[in-house]
Amino acid sequence: MQTTTADSPPPQRALGKRLRKRFFRTPLDVVITVASIVLAAYVLIPLLDWAIFSAVWTSPEGDASVCRGVDGACWAVIEARWRLIIFGLFPYEEQWRSSIALAVLVVTAILSCLPAFWTVLRLSLLWIIGFAAFYLLMRGGIFGLSVIEPSEWGGLTLTVFFFAAGILIGMPMAICFAMMRRSTLPVISRTMAVIIDGVRSLPLVTILFTAALILPFVLPGWLQGDKIWRVVFGFALFFAAYQAEVIRSGIQAIPPGQDEAAKALGMGYFHRVTRITLPQAFRNALPTTINQFVITFKETSLIVIIGFFDVLASGNAAYGTGEWSFAYVEVYIFVALIYFVFVFSLSLYGAYLERRMRVGQH
């Protein structure tokens, strides 16, 4: 039970006092607050009526005619076309494989966020197993599963795959790039500076286009690989170039005396980097790293330019038929909600890590 003393007002009065102090302190504050409430009501009431109260939620047998002449939103398009948005071009009768593969990646990502898995060996094994299971489910060819080429992958599953693969391949590259740029050997540091700045100066679209369409003309056949992996590597390279600078900034924020003390204790370069430098660098650069993850997830939408059917392209196809062409707003809202859920989850996890590691506190 809450108790009050003679010097403290009751909770209800304290709340009212805070509200008056924040929103009704001066006549101008009163006018702004009232105007904001009126404006919010003017916008939200019609929006709620369109999105909820007057909306059409279901459609018998996917018939779009139930939405004709309706003033509200046509959420029936999601009921009728959600498979296309989530699975893209993946064969209908095999979409259970895509759903399990997506769940495998999501569960793997959730497990890797738990402190119990925060060792190099455990994280490596977790993601190797997760990606192996994902690829076997999606590609098939064993255990009686039919072969499905990556060109038929699509939807949300493909978006999450590109994001996870780009981060997992790009993060070790970024660490190597950052350490090489800080090398005391001018040849190594300057060469890496040119590579990093060169990649950062190019639009991501250019790198993806080059990886998908140009490299097959300049590489021998045995080195070309599948188109999807060339694009993943280009995606990872672009992420690594930016993340390397983030890591380098985190390293520069570490007092140089710590490295000198480690040398005095006889620690070798590898142990100094893995046990002192990198843990503090990632802690210092954590907010920027989470922001880079968010940007990377949203940039996966660019893969549609080089022929992959991601969740945004699947959304375009969902209303692209003449039957549902009027429901494009509802489809885009649904796709935006998918992006929001993933991005907001990343932001919440980043905030949790900041609290756990006490970033910025000494």
Kinemage of the C-alpha trace (Angstrom):
@kinemage 1
@onewidth
@group {chain A} dominant
@subgroup {mainchain}
@vectorlist {calphas} color= white
{ca met a 1} P 0.000 0.000 0.000
{ca gln a 2} L 1.111 3.515 -0.778
{ca thr a 3} L 1.575 5.833 2.162
{ca thr a 4} L 1.949 9.591 2.272
{ca thr a 5} L 3.667 11.850 4.755
{ca ala a 6} L 2.768 15.302 5.899
{ca asp a 7} L 5.278 16.780 3.469
{ca ser a 8} L 4.195 14.835 0.356
{ca pro a 9} L 0.836 15.270 -1.436
{ca pro a 10} L -1.381 12.266 -2.274
{ca pro a 11} L -0.519 10.507 -5.549
{ca gln a 12} L -3.638 11.861 -7.303
{ca arg a 13} L -2.782 15.439 -6.393
{ca ala a 14} L 0.852 14.927 -7.356
{ca leu a 15} L -0.218 13.654 -10.793
{ca gly a 16} L -2.599 16.566 -11.273
{ca lys a 17} L 0.090 18.999 -10.220
{ca arg a 18} L 2.569 17.528 -12.715
{ca leu a 19} L 0.002 17.704 -15.525
{ca arg a 20} L -0.830 21.329 -14.745
{ca lys a 21} L 2.854 22.207 -14.543
{ca arg a 22} L 3.656 20.533 -17.864
{ca phe a 23} L 0.611 21.399 -19.988
{ca phe a 24} L -1.267 24.277 -18.341
{ca arg a 25} L 1.427 26.447 -16.768
{ca thr a 26} L 0.744 29.586 -18.837
{ca pro a 27} L -2.174 30.774 -20.992
{ca leu a 28} L -0.079 29.951 -24.080
{ca asp a 29} L 0.434 26.413 -22.786
{ca val a 30} L -3.314 26.067 -22.298
{ca val a 31} L -4.016 27.203 -25.863
{ca ile a 32} L -1.386 24.846 -27.327
{ca thr a 33} L -2.623 21.896 -25.257
{ca val a 34} L -6.287 22.412 -26.143
{ca ala a 35} L -5.449 22.940 -29.821
{ca ser a 36} L -3.361 19.759 -29.843
{ca ile a 37} L -6.199 17.764 -28.285
{ca val a 38} L -8.699 19.097 -30.830
{ca leu a 39} L -6.337 18.398 -33.726
{ca ala a 40} L -5.634 14.878 -32.478
{ca ala a 41} L -9.346 14.175 -32.148
{ca tyr a 42} L -9.978 15.611 -35.620
{ca val a 43} L -7.388 13.234 -37.107
{ca leu a 44} L -7.765 10.144 -34.932
{ca ile a 45} L -11.548 9.785 -34.874
{ca pro a 46} L -11.938 9.478 -38.687
{ca leu a 47} L -8.805 7.328 -38.830
{ca leu a 48} L -10.134 4.897 -36.224
{ca asp a 49} L -13.472 4.785 -37.996
{ca trp a 50} L -11.735 3.955 -41.305
{ca ala a 51} L -9.283 1.452 -39.862
{ca ile a 52} L -11.508 -0.378 -37.368
{ca phe a 53} L -15.197 0.438 -37.104
{ca ser a 54} L -16.091 0.690 -40.810
{ca ala a 55} L -13.461 -1.760 -42.027
{ca val a 56} L -14.061 -5.052 -43.812
{ca trp a 57} L -12.053 -7.797 -42.113
{ca thr a 58} L -12.958 -10.976 -43.958
{ca ser a 59} L -13.842 -12.004 -47.466
{ca pro a 60} L -15.587 -15.265 -48.365
{ca glu a 61} L -13.357 -17.241 -50.718
{ca gly a 62} L -11.115 -14.228 -51.299
{ca asp a 63} L -13.794 -12.239 -53.106
{ca ala a 64} L -12.757 -8.590 -53.423
{ca ser a 65} L -16.287 -7.424 -54.214
{ca val a 66} L -17.157 -7.299 -50.494
{ca cys a 67} L -14.998 -4.167 -50.240
{ca arg a 68} L -16.581 -2.320 -53.130
{ca gly a 69} L -18.418 0.796 -52.024
{ca val a 70} L -17.236 0.481 -48.400
{ca asp a 71} L -15.981 3.617 -46.649
{ca gly a 72} L -13.631 1.735 -44.326
{ca ala a 73} L -10.403 -0.168 -44.825
{ca cys a 74} L -10.369 -3.446 -46.710
{ca trp a 75} L -8.317 -5.696 -44.426
{ca ala a 76} L -9.783 -8.667 -46.283
{ca val a 77} L -6.933 -8.245 -48.758
{ca ile a 78} L -4.520 -9.371 -46.027
{ca glu a 79} L -6.622 -12.441 -45.328
{ca ala a 80} L -6.680 -13.284 -49.014
{ca arg a 81} L -3.057 -12.439 -49.917
{ca trp a 82} L -1.001 -12.916 -46.755
{ca arg a 83} L 0.693 -16.033 -48.104
{ca leu a 84} L 2.089 -14.081 -51.035
{ca ile a 85} L 3.398 -11.354 -48.707
{ca ile a 86} L 5.068 -13.769 -46.288
{ca phe a 87} L 6.325 -16.446 -48.705
{ca gly a 88} L 6.606 -14.641 -52.046
{ca leu a 89} L 7.131 -16.958 -55.014
{ca phe a 90} L 7.824 -20.038 -52.876
{ca pro a 91} L 5.691 -22.950 -54.183
{ca tyr a 92} L 2.337 -23.058 -52.422
{ca glu a 93} L 2.463 -26.720 -51.445
{ca glu a 94} L 5.965 -26.267 -49.955
{ca gln a 95} L 5.317 -23.089 -47.970
{ca trp a 96} L 5.413 -25.033 -44.716
{ca arg a 97} L 9.152 -25.319 -45.295
{ca ser a 98} L 9.505 -21.567 -45.667
{ca ser a 99} L 7.515 -20.930 -42.483
{ca ile a 100} L 9.661 -23.382 -40.472
{ca ala a 101} L 12.852 -21.879 -41.948
{ca leu a 102} L 11.708 -18.386 -40.950
{ca ala a 103} L 10.920 -19.623 -37.438
{ca val a 104} L 14.385 -21.219 -37.229
{ca leu a 105} L 16.094 -17.910 -38.027
{ca val a 106} L 13.920 -15.960 -35.590
{ca val a 107} L 14.480 -18.472 -32.766
{ca thr a 108} L 18.218 -18.510 -33.500
{ca ala a 109} L 18.314 -14.705 -33.293
{ca ile a 110} L 16.363 -14.734 -30.006
{ca leu a 111} L 18.657 -17.359 -28.474
{ca ser a 112} L 21.747 -15.398 -29.518
{ca cys a 113} L 20.397 -12.429 -27.564
{ca leu a 114} L 20.454 -14.403 -24.320
{ca pro a 115} L 23.564 -13.926 -22.132
{ca ala a 116} L 23.969 -17.716 -21.835
{ca phe a 117} L 25.068 -17.813 -25.495
{ca trp a 118} L 27.487 -14.873 -25.315
{ca thr a 119} L 30.630 -16.815 -26.108
{ca val a 120} L 32.325 -17.126 -29.481
{ca leu a 121} L 31.998 -20.913 -29.537
{ca arg a 122} L 28.318 -20.995 -28.547
{ca leu a 123} L 27.301 -18.216 -30.909
{ca ser a 124} L 29.234 -19.811 -33.763
{ca leu a 125} L 27.647 -23.217 -33.221
{ca leu a 126} L 24.192 -21.692 -32.800
{ca trp a 127} L 24.311 -19.770 -36.072
{ca ile a 128} L 26.012 -22.545 -38.038
{ca ile a 129} L 23.254 -24.949 -37.007
{ca gly a 130} L 20.555 -22.326 -37.598
{ca phe a 131} L 21.747 -21.396 -41.073
{ca ala a 132} L 22.320 -25.027 -42.037
{ca ala a 133} L 18.742 -25.880 -41.022
{ca phe a 134} L 17.413 -22.829 -42.859
{ca tyr a 135} L 19.268 -23.620 -46.081
{ca leu a 136} L 18.313 -27.297 -46.054
{ca leu a 137} L 14.659 -26.443 -45.548
{ca met a 138} L 14.605 -23.758 -48.226
{ca arg a 139} L 16.799 -25.450 -50.847
{ca gly a 140} L 15.808 -29.070 -50.238
{ca gly a 141} L 17.357 -31.892 -52.189
{ca ile a 142} L 17.700 -34.212 -49.178
{ca phe a 143} L 15.327 -36.190 -46.934
{ca gly a 144} L 12.825 -36.338 -49.781
{ca leu a 145} L 12.476 -32.556 -50.042
{ca ser a 146} L 12.128 -31.227 -53.567
{ca val a 147} L 14.781 -28.803 -54.794
{ca ile a 148} L 13.682 -25.165 -54.803
{ca glu a 149} L 16.132 -22.720 -56.341
{ca pro a 150} L 16.890 -19.443 -54.518
{ca ser a 151} L 15.252 -17.555 -57.388
{ca glu a 152} L 11.929 -18.896 -56.080
{ca trp a 153} L 12.529 -17.774 -52.503
{ca gly a 154} L 10.760 -14.643 -51.416
{ca gly a 155} L 8.639 -12.691 -48.985
{ca leu a 156} L 9.461 -12.058 -45.357
{ca thr a 157} L 11.584 -15.207 -45.165
{ca leu a 158} L 13.977 -13.896 -47.806
{ca thr a 159} L 14.149 -10.461 -46.157
{ca val a 160} L 15.116 -11.953 -42.783
{ca phe a 161} L 17.641 -14.247 -44.480
{ca phe a 162} L 19.432 -11.372 -46.218
{ca phe a 163} L 19.490 -9.354 -42.999
{ca ala a 164} L 20.840 -12.185 -40.840
{ca ala a 165} L 23.386 -13.364 -43.425
{ca gly a 166} L 24.601 -9.827 -44.080
{ca ile a 167} L 25.142 -9.176 -40.370
{ca leu a 168} L 26.801 -12.516 -39.637
{ca ile a 169} L 29.227 -12.289 -42.539
{ca gly a 170} L 29.682 -8.539 -42.295
{ca met a 171} L 30.434 -8.261 -38.568
{ca pro a 172} L 33.661 -10.357 -38.620
{ca met a 173} L 34.679 -8.451 -41.756
{ca ala a 174} L 34.027 -5.166 -39.960
{ca ile a 175} L 36.200 -6.206 -37.000
{ca cys a 176} L 39.039 -7.166 -39.327
{ca phe a 177} L 38.666 -3.937 -41.305
{ca ala a 178} L 38.719 -1.827 -38.130
{ca met a 179} L 41.800 -3.545 -36.713
{ca met a 180} L 43.636 -3.369 -40.042
{ca arg a 181} L 42.868 0.336 -40.363
{ca arg a 182} L 44.426 0.873 -36.933
{ca ser a 183} L 47.513 -1.097 -37.889
{ca thr a 184} L 50.885 0.524 -37.230
{ca leu a 185} L 52.024 -0.563 -40.694
{ca pro a 186} L 51.208 2.290 -43.128
{ca val a 187} L 50.740 -0.065 -46.086
{ca ile a 188} L 48.002 -2.008 -44.301
{ca ser a 189} L 46.266 0.954 -42.649
{ca arg a 190} L 46.228 3.143 -45.757
{ca thr a 191} L 45.145 0.340 -48.066
{ca met a 192} L 42.284 -0.535 -45.757
{ca ala a 193} L 41.316 3.128 -45.462
{ca val a 194} L 41.033 3.305 -49.260
{ca ile a 195} L 38.901 0.133 -49.357
{ca ile a 196} L 36.565 1.292 -46.576
{ca asp a 197} L 36.134 4.794 -47.950
{ca gly a 198} L 35.721 3.421 -51.460
{ca val a 199} L 32.900 1.093 -50.453
{ca arg a 200} L 31.216 3.792 -48.353
{ca ser a 201} L 31.325 6.205 -51.289
{ca leu a 202} L 29.240 3.838 -53.445
{ca pro a 203} L 25.460 3.464 -53.225
{ca leu a 204} L 24.332 0.067 -52.000
{ca val a 205} L 22.364 -0.394 -55.212
{ca thr a 206} L 25.593 -0.176 -57.213
{ca ile a 207} L 27.281 -2.830 -55.081
{ca leu a 208} L 24.309 -5.193 -55.284
{ca phe a 209} L 23.979 -4.678 -59.034
{ca thr a 210} L 27.684 -5.388 -59.490
{ca ala a 211} L 27.553 -8.520 -57.334
{ca ala a 212} L 24.502 -9.887 -59.125
{ca leu a 213} L 25.163 -8.995 -62.765
{ca ile a 214} L 28.731 -7.792 -63.335
{ca leu a 215} L 30.822 -10.307 -61.388
{ca pro a 216} L 29.720 -13.305 -63.523
{ca phe a 217} L 31.423 -11.630 -66.516
{ca val a 218} L 34.771 -11.172 -64.758
{ca leu a 219} L 35.005 -14.262 -62.544
{ca pro a 220} L 35.691 -17.821 -63.703
{ca gly a 221} L 32.732 -20.179 -63.543
{ca trp a 222} L 33.984 -22.120 -60.532
{ca leu a 223} L 34.304 -18.899 -58.532
{ca gln a 224} L 30.976 -17.285 -59.418
{ca gly a 225} L 28.760 -19.184 -56.995
{ca asp a 226} L 25.037 -18.725 -56.740
{ca lys a 227} L 23.573 -15.294 -57.356
{ca ile a 228} L 22.034 -15.124 -53.896
{ca trp a 229} L 25.393 -15.619 -52.175
{ca arg a 230} L 27.100 -13.012 -54.355
{ca val a 231} L 24.424 -10.522 -53.324
{ca val a 232} L 24.746 -11.548 -49.660
{ca phe a 233} L 28.495 -10.938 -49.860
{ca gly a 234} L 27.944 -7.500 -51.440
{ca phe a 235} L 25.416 -6.705 -48.726
{ca ala a 236} L 27.860 -7.854 -46.034
{ca leu a 237} L 30.711 -5.829 -47.568
{ca phe a 238} L 28.626 -2.656 -47.504
{ca phe a 239} L 27.623 -3.274 -43.877
{ca ala a 240} L 31.225 -4.075 -42.899
{ca ala a 241} L 32.570 -0.822 -44.340
{ca tyr a 242} L 30.228 1.266 -42.198
{ca gln a 243} L 30.420 -0.935 -39.112
{ca ala a 244} L 34.231 -0.877 -39.250
{ca glu a 245} L 34.178 2.874 -38.674
{ca val a 246} L 31.711 2.394 -35.822
{ca ile a 247} L 34.012 -0.140 -34.161
{ca arg a 248} L 37.052 2.063 -34.774
{ca ser a 249} L 35.337 4.960 -33.017
{ca gly a 250} L 34.598 2.677 -30.067
{ca ile a 251} L 38.241 1.620 -29.908
{ca gln a 252} L 39.474 5.213 -29.982
{ca ala a 253} L 37.257 5.997 -26.985
{ca ile a 254} L 39.189 3.494 -24.856
{ca pro a 255} L 41.934 5.118 -22.729
{ca pro a 256} L 45.314 4.102 -24.195
{ca gly a 257} L 46.584 3.257 -20.737
{ca gln a 258} L 44.530 0.060 -20.708
{ca asp a 259} L 46.377 -1.392 -23.689
{ca glu a 260} L 49.691 -0.318 -22.179
{ca ala a 261} L 48.803 -1.994 -18.893
{ca ala a 262} L 47.894 -5.199 -20.747
{ca lys a 263} L 51.264 -5.127 -22.506
{ca ala a 264} L 52.982 -4.665 -19.160
{ca leu a 265} L 51.212 -7.780 -17.893
{ca gly a 266} L 52.635 -9.732 -20.818
{ca met a 267} L 49.369 -10.209 -22.740
{ca gly a 268} L 49.738 -10.923 -26.445
{ca tyr a 269} L 48.013 -8.981 -29.224
{ca phe a 270} L 45.194 -11.508 -29.692
{ca his a 271} L 44.317 -11.596 -25.995
{ca arg a 272} L 44.486 -7.813 -25.686
{ca val a 273} L 42.100 -7.392 -28.619
{ca thr a 274} L 39.585 -10.086 -27.663
{ca arg a 275} L 39.525 -9.526 -23.900
{ca ile a 276} L 40.103 -5.784 -23.500
{ca thr a 277} L 39.774 -3.802 -26.711
{ca leu a 278} L 36.781 -5.270 -28.550
{ca pro a 279} L 34.435 -5.754 -25.545
{ca gln a 280} L 34.866 -2.104 -24.550
{ca ala a 281} L 34.715 -0.930 -28.161
{ca phe a 282} L 31.361 -2.654 -28.708
{ca arg a 283} L 30.052 -1.242 -25.440
{ca asn a 284} L 31.103 2.277 -26.402
{ca ala a 285} L 29.646 1.921 -29.906
{ca leu a 286} L 26.508 -0.007 -28.936
{ca pro a 287} L 23.895 2.694 -29.760
{ca thr a 288} L 25.453 3.307 -33.169
{ca thr a 289} L 25.723 -0.431 -33.832
{ca ile a 290} L 22.023 -0.983 -33.098
{ca asn a 291} L 21.214 1.937 -35.386
{ca gln a 292} L 23.333 0.294 -38.102
{ca phe a 293} L 21.362 -2.937 -37.651
{ca val a 294} L 18.099 -1.040 -38.087
{ca ile a 295} L 19.346 0.649 -41.260
{ca thr a 296} L 20.578 -2.681 -42.621
{ca phe a 297} L 17.202 -4.343 -42.086
{ca lys a 298} L 15.408 -1.584 -43.960
{ca glu a 299} L 17.951 -1.622 -46.784
{ca thr a 300} L 17.078 -5.233 -47.566
{ca ser a 301} L 14.198 -3.794 -49.607
{ca leu a 302} L 16.756 -2.858 -52.291
{ca ile a 303} L 17.273 -6.486 -53.305
{ca val a 304} L 14.139 -6.255 -55.438
{ca ile a 305} L 16.171 -4.201 -57.927
{ca ile a 306} L 18.343 -7.169 -58.797
{ca gly a 307} L 15.493 -9.658 -59.108
{ca phe a 308} L 14.753 -10.963 -55.607
{ca phe a 309} L 11.176 -11.038 -54.335
{ca asp a 310} L 11.448 -9.588 -50.805
{ca val a 311} L 8.555 -8.707 -48.511
{ca leu a 312} L 8.046 -5.263 -50.079
{ca ala a 313} L 7.984 -6.692 -53.595
{ca ser a 314} L 5.580 -9.370 -52.377
{ca gly a 315} L 3.352 -6.635 -51.000
{ca asn a 316} L 3.352 -4.910 -54.376
{ca ala a 317} L 2.319 -8.173 -56.031
{ca ala a 318} L -0.403 -8.742 -53.425
{ca tyr a 319} L -2.424 -5.770 -54.663
{ca gly a 320} L -0.977 -5.722 -58.181
{ca thr a 321} L -3.806 -7.783 -59.618
{ca gly a 322} L -6.870 -6.029 -60.937
{ca glu a 323} L -9.010 -7.671 -58.271
{ca trp a 324} L -7.285 -6.026 -55.286
{ca ser a 325} L -5.705 -2.973 -56.931
{ca phe a 326} L -7.774 -0.573 -54.809
{ca ala a 327} L -6.406 -2.007 -51.507
{ca tyr a 328} L -2.806 -0.842 -51.845
{ca val a 329} L -2.980 1.345 -48.713
{ca glu a 330} L -3.957 -1.605 -46.523
{ca val a 331} L -1.175 -3.768 -47.973
{ca tyr a 332} L 1.454 -1.092 -47.402
{ca ile a 333} L 0.226 -0.597 -43.826
{ca phe a 334} L 0.588 -4.335 -43.220
{ca val a 335} L 4.112 -4.374 -44.688
{ca ala a 336} L 5.020 -1.279 -42.663
{ca leu a 337} L 3.766 -3.060 -39.533
{ca ile a 338} L 6.101 -5.988 -40.300
{ca tyr a 339} L 9.064 -3.633 -40.601
{ca phe a 340} L 8.008 -1.824 -37.438
{ca val a 341} L 7.828 -5.029 -35.391
{ca phe a 342} L 11.335 -6.090 -36.395
{ca val a 343} L 12.904 -2.641 -36.090
{ca phe a 344} L 11.188 -1.836 -32.796
{ca ser a 345} L 12.303 -5.201 -31.394
{ca leu a 346} L 15.893 -4.332 -32.329
{ca ser a 347} L 15.543 -0.951 -30.629
{ca leu a 348} L 14.128 -2.483 -27.454
{ca tyr a 349} L 16.924 -5.018 -27.329
{ca gly a 350} L 19.475 -2.258 -27.855
{ca ala a 351} L 17.984 -0.325 -24.935
{ca tyr a 352} L 18.163 -3.475 -22.794
{ca leu a 353} L 21.845 -3.928 -23.667
{ca glu a 354} L 22.566 -0.297 -22.834
{ca arg a 355} L 21.010 -0.713 -19.401
{ca arg a 356} L 22.808 -3.998 -18.827
{ca met a 357} L 26.210 -2.674 -19.868
{ca arg a 358} L 25.654 0.803 -18.396
{ca val a 359} L 26.802 2.575 -21.517
{ca gly a 360} L 28.093 6.053 -20.778
{ca gln a 361} L 28.378 5.470 -17.022
{ca his a 362} L 31.766 5.406 -15.326
